[in-house]
């Protein structure tokens, strides 16, 4: 029977590439958390202006929406590093160690391919907004390349973390699905 390791975090060992990616993913997590805090503070300010001062708000709702979306995208690599995404390990538990290794390589490779496609189209979308000078159709009229930058940044960092996870499994620094042989 396979047993879950005590460390849910992606293992880096002493590998400089894995350690650098872990540091970047952690920084992305802190940035994501800061965006959530900023969104909460802006929401509180918006509520105060609307319901206490009986004033109107121009930019707050749009800023909160963009911050929460950006926090979600930029936080992806940190959640992957902590193995915080939904994980059903029933199938890997059924497999022998060699089959589990093959399944892990296949899963990570497919994930890398899918995220790479999302990165490509996210970059393309961001670039269109940048090149064409798109602005939101609101009173604030934010330049859309700014919030859309979260697409290539978030997917790019997630791709980097997935590649690091694949490398860690291939070189034996981390176990497939974090499961020990049992």
Secondary structure, 3 states (H helix, E strand, C coil): CCEECCCCCCCCCCCHHHHHHHHHHHHHHHHHHHHHHHHHHHHHHHHHHHHHCCCCCCCHHHHHHHHHHHHHHHHHHHHHHCCCCCCCCHHHHHCCHHHHHHHHHHHHHHHHHHHHHHHHHHHHHHHHHHHHCCECCCCCCCEHHHHHHHHHHHHHHHHHHHHHHHHHHHCCCCCHHHEECC
